[in-house]
């Protein structure tokens, strides 16, 4: 099921989507504004397929395409790593194509993930951002995430839902 928060939609990958992308096929529907594609992240999709084979469909956890609007081109991706751990926490990661950076879409992407996690009953939503990645850090902070730990390379953010 898609999660839409204007101006974008999180569209969950299906097994067919993952197999298609891993085989090198690009669906014209994907659109890939800025020429980014998940073919750069084969490990993520291969792990998703292994998870499906071992445990069944993990939805709402797993990889998502980020689309402009409800059915526009793909502009990035999100992965919601789950199910929740013993503390009720679920980690996520996100990335957008360089062509759309600076348009405030990271903030909308994080808001959509928060909504998705909240609807899935997640207690704590967690994300990690590299220290130099100010746009990702700002998007997380705008959504209410607070730093929970820090190294010289990365900051871990938590949001209690």
Phi, psi and omega per residue, in radians:
X1 nan 2.314 3.131
X2 -1.259 2.630 3.003
X3 -2.044 2.004 -3.081
X4 -1.956 2.217 2.961
X5 -2.368 1.946 -3.068
X6 -0.809 2.337 0.197
X7 -1.832 0.530 -3.105
X8 -2.572 2.969 -3.138
X9 -2.326 2.399 2.960
X10 -1.633 2.104 -3.114
X11 -1.991 2.008 -3.106
X12 -1.140 2.411 3.016
X13 -1.148 2.526 2.977
X14 -1.825 2.951 3.062
X15 -1.013 -0.755 3.140
X16 -1.083 -0.726 3.097
X17 -1.036 -0.859 -3.087
X18 -1.101 -0.785 3.132
X19 -1.101 -0.710 3.136
X20 -1.082 -0.855 -3.105
X21 -1.147 -0.734 3.130
X22 -1.127 -0.496 3.108
X23 -1.392 -0.108 3.113
X24 1.665 0.005 3.117
X25 -1.387 2.396 3.078
X26 -2.004 2.140 3.115
X27 -1.424 2.217 3.119
X28 -0.985 -0.454 3.115
X29 -1.136 -0.469 -3.141
X30 -1.052 -0.639 3.049
X31 1.345 -0.798 -3.131
X32 0.580 1.279 3.016
X33 -1.019 2.180 3.136
X34 1.497 0.117 3.029
X35 1.207 0.259 3.060
X36 -1.428 2.515 3.083
X37 -2.591 2.713 3.122
X38 -1.178 -0.093 3.073
X39 -1.080 -0.305 3.054
X40 -1.353 -0.155 -3.083
X41 -2.220 0.959 -3.070
X42 -1.119 -0.527 -3.135
X43 -1.096 -0.708 3.133
X44 -1.054 -0.837 -3.107
X45 -1.258 -0.625 3.085
X46 -1.124 -0.707 3.097
X47 -1.129 -0.703 3.089
X48 -1.032 -0.797 3.136
X49 -1.123 -0.698 3.084
X50 -1.073 -0.734 -3.138
X51 -1.084 -0.743 3.126
X52 -1.106 -0.768 -3.126
X53 -1.120 -0.659 -3.089
X54 -1.435 -0.693 -2.965
X55 -2.186 0.003 -3.059
X56 1.518 -3.107 -3.088
X57 -1.089 2.132 -3.095
X58 -1.492 0.023 -3.076
X59 -0.869 2.293 0.339
X60 -1.573 0.109 3.131
X61 -1.560 2.693 3.130
X62 2.133 -2.920 -3.063
X63 -1.460 2.579 3.106
X64 -2.332 2.524 2.903
X65 -1.476 2.485 2.979
X66 -1.768 2.085 -3.128
X67 -1.944 2.524 3.015
X68 -1.255 2.217 -3.109
X69 1.197 -2.776 -3.111
X70 -1.461 -0.494 -3.073
X71 -2.544 0.496 -3.114
X72 -1.485 -2.935 -3.103
X73 -1.184 2.679 3.051
X74 -1.212 2.338 -3.135
X75 -2.150 0.069 3.123
X76 2.896 -2.842 -3.098
X77 -2.608 2.781 3.090
X78 -2.373 2.511 2.941
X79 -2.222 2.196 3.097
X80 -1.821 1.860 -3.060
X81 -1.476 2.056 -3.109
X82 -2.689 -3.128 0.151
X83 -1.303 3.052 -3.109
X84 -1.017 2.590 3.050
X85 -1.351 -3.051 -3.117
X86 -1.028 -0.495 3.136
X87 -1.531 0.064 -3.135
X88 1.412 0.172 -3.074
X89 -1.579 2.507 3.031
X90 -2.270 2.316 3.110
X91 -1.688 2.618 3.025
X92 -2.405 2.788 3.060
X93 -2.356 2.619 3.133
X94 -2.543 2.726 3.070
X95 -2.733 2.506 3.123
X96 -2.105 2.696 3.133
X97 -1.117 2.556 3.124
X98 -0.970 -0.561 -3.086
X99 -1.097 -0.372 -3.098
X100 -1.916 0.029 3.139
X101 -1.164 2.600 -3.132
X102 1.496 0.110 -3.124
X103 -1.859 0.123 -3.136
X104 1.383 0.142 -3.075
X105 -1.302 -0.398 3.055
X106 -1.098 -0.717 3.121
X107 -1.085 -0.735 3.111
X108 -1.183 -0.635 3.114
X109 -1.102 -0.829 3.126
X110 -1.084 -0.724 3.116
X111 -1.064 -0.695 3.119
X112 -1.156 -0.684 3.110
X113 -1.148 -0.710 3.101
X114 -1.036 -0.800 3.134
X115 -1.093 -0.762 3.114
X116 -1.072 -0.821 -3.134
X117 -1.124 -0.738 3.129
X118 -1.064 -0.762 -3.128
X119 -1.191 -0.385 3.114
X120 -1.538 -0.019 3.117
X121 1.433 0.309 3.103
X122 -1.147 2.423 -3.133
X123 -1.568 -0.792 3.141
X124 -2.246 2.221 3.066
X125 -1.830 2.298 -3.002
X126 -2.223 2.483 3.070
X127 -2.517 2.649 3.094
X128 -2.065 2.396 3.089
X129 -2.276 2.421 3.068
X130 -1.148 2.510 -3.088
X131 -0.913 -0.782 -3.119
X132 -1.279 -0.152 -3.075
X133 -1.483 1.278 -3.101
X134 -1.063 -0.690 3.119
X135 -1.044 -0.748 3.120
X136 -1.158 -0.748 3.134
X137 -1.069 -0.766 3.138
X138 -1.130 -0.713 3.121
X139 -1.067 -0.743 3.121
X140 -1.148 -0.773 -3.129
X141 -1.135 -0.677 3.096
X142 -1.072 -0.554 -3.137
X143 -1.438 -0.018 3.097
X144 1.733 0.070 3.104
X145 -1.208 2.515 3.100
X146 -2.100 2.572 3.111
X147 -1.113 2.282 3.080
X148 -1.944 -0.405 3.042
X149 -2.815 2.860 -3.080
X150 -2.671 2.441 2.959
X151 -2.095 -3.103 3.099
X152 -1.212 -0.377 -3.107
X153 -1.707 -0.588 -2.977
X154 -2.552 2.754 3.074
X155 -2.093 2.320 3.049
X156 -1.729 2.286 3.133
X157 -2.008 2.479 3.070
X158 -2.168 2.570 3.005
X159 -2.292 2.117 3.085
X160 -1.512 2.094 -3.073
X161 -1.600 nan nan
